[in-house]
Amino acid sequence: MFSYLELVELPNGDIVLQRSDDDSEPLVVISFSEASRQFMAAPPLEVARAMIQAGIEVASEAPEISMEEEIEGEELLDMTSPDNKTVH
């Protein structure tokens, strides 16, 4: 059975990607601070949609890229470490 995905803005302002036919935990949760919302030219739901689309595109290309390769002079993250990571 195919399940549709939907983006929903919750009353607390978080935006979640969830299955439309399931009440389980969301697949993705995006939280924007008030400061970041002030800089957005588009509504937060549209920004979240663009972020999800970009993530899907990168994930679909991921097998072509080794996590240890360097891309444009930047070293990719070692995803095996439990520490927080920052990508610039």
Wavefront OBJ file of the C-alpha trace (Angstrom):
o trace
v 0.000 0.000 0.000
v 1.348 3.406 -1.003
v 1.439 6.119 1.660
v 1.321 9.829 0.795
v 3.537 12.294 2.606
v 2.422 15.709 3.770
v 4.000 18.806 5.277
v 2.055 20.187 8.229
v 2.675 23.305 10.304
v 1.889 22.483 13.931
v 0.347 24.976 16.394
v 3.788 25.430 18.045
v 5.261 26.557 14.684
v 7.209 23.364 13.964
v 6.815 21.936 10.483
v 6.673 18.168 10.138
v 6.888 15.751 7.246
v 4.573 12.866 8.016
v 2.618 10.084 6.412
v -0.905 11.278 5.669
v -2.526 8.005 6.713
v -0.563 7.350 9.897
v -0.403 8.936 13.361
v 3.119 7.695 14.076
v 6.131 9.911 14.778
v 6.905 12.432 11.986
v 9.654 11.528 9.529
v 11.200 15.028 9.755
v 10.693 17.961 12.132
v 11.849 21.460 11.157
v 11.910 24.238 13.760
v 12.663 27.839 12.816
v 13.613 30.338 15.496
v 11.779 33.652 15.589
v 14.989 35.369 14.474
v 15.258 33.145 11.399
v 11.567 33.652 10.570
v 12.166 37.414 10.418
v 14.720 36.949 7.624
v 12.572 34.675 5.462
v 11.225 36.171 2.257
v 8.838 33.209 1.869
v 6.456 31.641 4.400
v 8.136 29.061 6.683
v 6.065 26.233 5.176
v 7.437 27.059 1.697
v 11.005 27.229 3.037
v 10.527 23.836 4.710
v 9.161 22.400 1.445
v 12.266 23.597 -0.409
v 14.493 22.112 2.307
v 12.743 18.738 2.058
v 12.997 18.759 -1.749
v 16.722 19.556 -1.551
v 17.218 16.773 0.985
v 15.451 14.254 -1.236
v 17.620 15.282 -4.189
v 20.812 14.891 -2.156
v 19.671 11.562 -0.713
v 18.921 10.225 -4.172
v 22.474 11.110 -5.260
v 24.156 9.897 -2.060
v 25.303 6.469 -3.330
v 27.484 8.253 -5.890
v 29.366 10.125 -3.159
v 31.635 8.493 -0.591
v 31.242 10.079 2.826
v 35.045 10.275 3.046
v 35.552 12.106 -0.274
v 36.293 15.788 -0.485
v 33.902 17.919 -2.491
v 34.971 21.390 -3.576
v 37.695 21.427 -0.933
v 35.318 20.666 1.922
v 35.595 17.386 3.783
v 32.269 15.614 4.251
v 31.115 14.567 7.685
v 31.990 11.280 9.330
v 28.385 10.220 10.004
v 29.480 7.464 12.408
v 30.305 9.940 15.196
v 27.448 10.768 17.577
v 28.648 14.376 18.064
v 26.853 17.360 16.551
v 28.092 18.259 13.080
v 28.292 21.558 11.240
v 28.390 21.838 7.461
v 29.256 25.142 5.798
l 1 2 3 4 5 6 7 8 9 10 11 12 13 14 15 16 17 18 19 20 21 22 23 24 25 26 27 28 29 30 31 32 33 34 35 36 37 38 39 40 41 42 43 44 45 46 47 48 49 50 51 52 53 54 55 56 57 58 59 60 61 62 63 64 65 66 67 68 69 70 71 72 73 74 75 76 77 78 79 80 81 82 83 84 85 86 87 88
